[in-house]
Amino acid sequence: MEDKEERIETPLVAIVIDATPAKKFASQAIIDNGSTMMNRIFDALIGFGNAHLMQGSHNKLAVIACNSKSTKFLYPSENGDSKSYHNRPGQYDMFAKVDSDIRHGLSELILKDSIDHDSTTSDSLLGGAMARALCHIHKIQRELSLSHQLKPRILVVSGSSDSALQYMTFMNVFFTAQKENVVIDCCMMDSDSGLLQQGCDITGGQYLRIPTVVGLLEYLLWVFLPGPSCRSKIVLPPPTKVDYRAACFCHHKLVDIGWVCSVCLSIFCKFSIICTTCNTEFKLNRPAIVPSKPKKRPRME
Amino acid sequence: MADEEETNEYRWESGYEKTWEAIKEDDDGLLESNVAEIVARAKRKRAALKATGAIQLGMMRHLFVVIDASECMFLQDLKPTRFLCVLKLLELFVHEFFDLNPISQLGILTTKVKRSELVTALAGNQKKHIEALQQMKDTSCEGEPSLQNSLERAMNGLKNMPAHSSREVLVLFGSLTTCDPGDIKKTIKSLKENNIRVSIIGLAAEVRICREIAKRTGGTYNVLLDDHHLKELILNQVQPPAVAGSMEASLVKMGFPGGKTGSGDGASDSAADHAPAYCLCHIENETSCLMGNNSGYNCPQCGSRYCELPVECKQCGLTLVSAPHLARSYHHLFPIKPFIERTEVPEMTHCFACAKPFGELDPNVYECENCKQIVCLDCDLFIRETLHTCPGCASDPITAQMKTN
């Protein structure tokens, strides 16, 4: 595969983890050997990250986590200081580093969030995390020498449903990813997300909603570990039909036929005289009504 | 009389530009930081030239491209010939145009032998235009161009377009003469009456009539310096232009096919929606593709099937688009404010967006006004040119809300 070009293929996987606690784990009980569902999920993700690093010596990894309060780079660690990690003898050093960085980073993120208990109401900041992932990919691309060819992709692991308020951020991220040839894959745990489905379709990635969270590692290794170049050779879950309808700006419900303002391109479900976004008045196709002159009443003196 | 000592020397006399003097070694004898500074300054200057502001942009554009196919286009001052160079750049232009203006339409005209011909009519499908441009490589360039004929033909095509769209013509003119049947000033007057903006790119030298046409109709006229400059000039036309004067705004009815059924809006899900059908976009050729179940898009108003979007439904006239097509243009409407340049801030050791540690090569860092996060120069350019979203603002729960609400 690499004979024609002398460039070394360097796959880079950026895992974006949505660590919003509330919805995912409200119904999950602690299972068998005492580890909670959350631990299992993070174990699975670290396992997947290490499996990717194991595929080739040049492979790169980046992990970013987010919740409803902030986003954080877990690996490479944000502060640059590597905490001391304990690696088992014979274990590849990098795996231990990845493991320790991710666990430390996640615990910091969750502890920071636990002070304020409003996190159940606001939406997860997935858009911001994906934007940071793209900037990181852009940086790695710049820093890599010409003999390497970067093949970047983003894997989003989330359990939250869509937030209509972050629509602009998500669409900007998807178009940027399409332009930079970054494939966005998505592994949804609890609910479906129409926006992420659109993103996977736009960039040519794989969208999967897994039925049981316990088998997360198996789904990740089966579906998401092979890169886009190998995916044509294996049989993957069938693509979902993406709902490309737009949501109207007034009620946020999906419309089949809508009215679009020609100035600002905002979508409305009903014809109206004025656009609420750009405040332009629309020309109405009605014959002009001649205003009648107000009659002056004769004054009674 | 001896003006060798005069500071304002002509270039050919002896005043060479001593470009090597711009680079100086710093204290340690290293050139790296100096070179990096020059590169950074050049990058920032390029980015700052783009104007941001709340100006009204013409989003729905109907553009005619007029290509000069006269004898002078066989000259080889642009390699391999002017004509082939222009065609290659126009392929790139068509691709970028539909990328940035997905709901716009483009048409191509050529002018030669004192006449003008229509190559492709106004359409929103980029493949057709790119194929037409590739087939044009074999046509011969002969005769003299006619500006008036081509402008009249473009005007006939644009006259009937709805008033809320931005009507434009882009002329790539390589000749120094034009052979017109009538008075071109009348054409200019009617172009102005129809609100058509004509922009001209000259490939040879500045021609006075071109300057006048561009000025009167509100377009731009530029003459290229070399082929890189030509590419820049052509790609400048991709950006939606600011609306000069009043453009009538109206609500355009558009359809969004491809939705899941059972939306409950009154449209019943008949079996015909998913049955195999021929697509209407190719039905006049023999290459009409048979769309299987669940592939292709159904027009929500009349139910006819199309294989790709955006398209204007041939049966009921409804424009069909998908939501990402409109969303592509939204970043023009919500531009992000330029970041403030600061010298290094000691408490932030890493760029917020890419986690790169700030080193000596980054003399300046950039701060966002809203979220106060610091990013490096490369991330600043990436955010401004490609991403159009500040990662700091998107990572802050308060500012992550969409402003249209």
Boltz contact constraints between the chains, C-beta under 6 A:
constraints:
  - contact:
      token1: [A, 69]
      token2: [B, 397]
      max_distance: 6.0
  - contact:
      token1: [A, 71]
      token2: [B, 395]
      max_distance: 6.0
  - contact:
      token1: [A, 73]
      token2: [B, 355]
      max_distance: 6.0
  - contact:
      token1: [A, 76]
      token2: [B, 355]
      max_distance: 6.0
  - contact:
      token1: [A, 78]
      token2: [B, 355]
      max_distance: 6.0
  - contact:
      token1: [A, 80]
      token2: [B, 357]
      max_distance: 6.0
  - contact:
      token1: [A, 122]
      token2: [B, 397]
      max_distance: 6.0
  - contact:
      token1: [A, 125]
      token2: [B, 395]
      max_distance: 6.0
  - contact:
      token1: [A, 125]
      token2: [B, 400]
      max_distance: 6.0
  - contact:
      token1: [A, 127]
      token2: [B, 394]
      max_distance: 6.0
  - contact:
      token1: [A, 128]
      token2: [B, 391]
      max_distance: 6.0
  - contact:
      token1: [A, 128]
      token2: [B, 394]
      max_distance: 6.0
  - contact:
      token1: [A, 128]
      token2: [B, 395]
      max_distance: 6.0
  - contact:
      token1: [A, 131]
      token2: [B, 389]
      max_distance: 6.0
  - contact:
      token1: [A, 131]
      token2: [B, 391]
      max_distance: 6.0
  - contact:
      token1: [A, 131]
      token2: [B, 394]
      max_distance: 6.0
  - contact:
      token1: [A, 132]
      token2: [B, 353]
      max_distance: 6.0
  - contact:
      token1: [A, 132]
      token2: [B, 391]
      max_distance: 6.0
  - contact:
      token1: [A, 135]
      token2: [B, 353]
      max_distance: 6.0
  - contact:
      token1: [A, 135]
      token2: [B, 354]
      max_distance: 6.0
  - contact:
      token1: [A, 135]
      token2: [B, 379]
      max_distance: 6.0
  - contact:
      token1: [A, 136]
      token2: [B, 354]
      max_distance: 6.0
  - contact:
      token1: [A, 138]
      token2: [B, 382]
      max_distance: 6.0
  - contact:
      token1: [A, 139]
      token2: [B, 354]
      max_distance: 6.0
  - contact:
      token1: [A, 139]
      token2: [B, 356]
      max_distance: 6.0
  - contact:
      token1: [A, 165]
      token2: [B, 401]
      max_distance: 6.0
  - contact:
      token1: [A, 165]
      token2: [B, 402]
      max_distance: 6.0
  - contact:
      token1: [A, 166]
      token2: [B, 400]
      max_distance: 6.0
  - contact:
      token1: [A, 167]
      token2: [B, 402]
      max_distance: 6.0
  - contact:
      token1: [A, 168]
      token2: [B, 402]
      max_distance: 6.0
  - contact:
      token1: [A, 169]
      token2: [B, 389]
      max_distance: 6.0
  - contact:
      token1: [A, 169]
      token2: [B, 394]
      max_distance: 6.0
  - contact:
      token1: [A, 171]
      token2: [B, 327]
      max_distance: 6.0
  - contact:
      token1: [A, 172]
      token2: [B, 388]
      max_distance: 6.0
  - contact:
      token1: [A, 172]
      token2: [B, 389]
      max_distance: 6.0
  - contact:
      token1: [A, 176]
      token2: [B, 386]
      max_distance: 6.0
  - contact:
      token1: [A, 176]
      token2: [B, 387]
      max_distance: 6.0
  - contact:
      token1: [A, 243]
      token2: [B, 259]
      max_distance: 6.0
  - contact:
      token1: [A, 243]
      token2: [B, 260]
      max_distance: 6.0
  - contact:
      token1: [A, 244]
      token2: [B, 258]
      max_distance: 6.0
  - contact:
      token1: [A, 244]
      token2: [B, 322]
      max_distance: 6.0
  - contact:
      token1: [A, 244]
      token2: [B, 323]
      max_distance: 6.0
  - contact:
      token1: [A, 245]
      token2: [B, 256]
      max_distance: 6.0
  - contact:
      token1: [A, 245]
      token2: [B, 259]
      max_distance: 6.0
  - contact:
      token1: [A, 246]
      token2: [B, 256]
      max_distance: 6.0
  - contact:
      token1: [A, 246]
      token2: [B, 323]
      max_distance: 6.0
  - contact:
      token1: [A, 256]
      token2: [B, 256]
      max_distance: 6.0
  - contact:
      token1: [A, 256]
      token2: [B, 259]
      max_distance: 6.0
  - contact:
      token1: [A, 256]
      token2: [B, 300]
      max_distance: 6.0
  - contact:
      token1: [A, 257]
      token2: [B, 255]
      max_distance: 6.0
  - contact:
      token1: [A, 257]
      token2: [B, 300]
      max_distance: 6.0
  - contact:
      token1: [A, 259]
      token2: [B, 251]
      max_distance: 6.0
  - contact:
      token1: [A, 259]
      token2: [B, 253]
      max_distance: 6.0
  - contact:
      token1: [A, 260]
      token2: [B, 252]
      max_distance: 6.0
  - contact:
      token1: [A, 260]
      token2: [B, 254]
      max_distance: 6.0
  - contact:
      token1: [A, 262]
      token2: [B, 60]
      max_distance: 6.0
  - contact:
      token1: [A, 262]
      token2: [B, 164]
      max_distance: 6.0
  - contact:
      token1: [A, 262]
      token2: [B, 249]
      max_distance: 6.0
  - contact:
      token1: [A, 262]
      token2: [B, 250]
      max_distance: 6.0
  - contact:
      token1: [A, 262]
      token2: [B, 252]
      max_distance: 6.0
  - contact:
      token1: [A, 263]
      token2: [B, 249]
      max_distance: 6.0
  - contact:
      token1: [A, 264]
      token2: [B, 333]
      max_distance: 6.0
  - contact:
      token1: [A, 265]
      token2: [B, 59]
      max_distance: 6.0
  - contact:
      token1: [A, 265]
      token2: [B, 326]
      max_distance: 6.0
  - contact:
      token1: [A, 265]
      token2: [B, 329]
      max_distance: 6.0
  - contact:
      token1: [A, 271]
      token2: [B, 251]
      max_distance: 6.0
  - contact:
      token1: [A, 277]
      token2: [B, 404]
      max_distance: 6.0
  - contact:
      token1: [A, 280]
      token2: [B, 249]
      max_distance: 6.0
  - contact:
      token1: [A, 282]
      token2: [B, 249]
      max_distance: 6.0
  - contact:
      token1: [A, 282]
      token2: [B, 250]
      max_distance: 6.0
  - contact:
      token1: [A, 282]
      token2: [B, 251]
      max_distance: 6.0
  - contact:
      token1: [A, 283]
      token2: [B, 248]
      max_distance: 6.0
  - contact:
      token1: [A, 283]
      token2: [B, 250]
      max_distance: 6.0
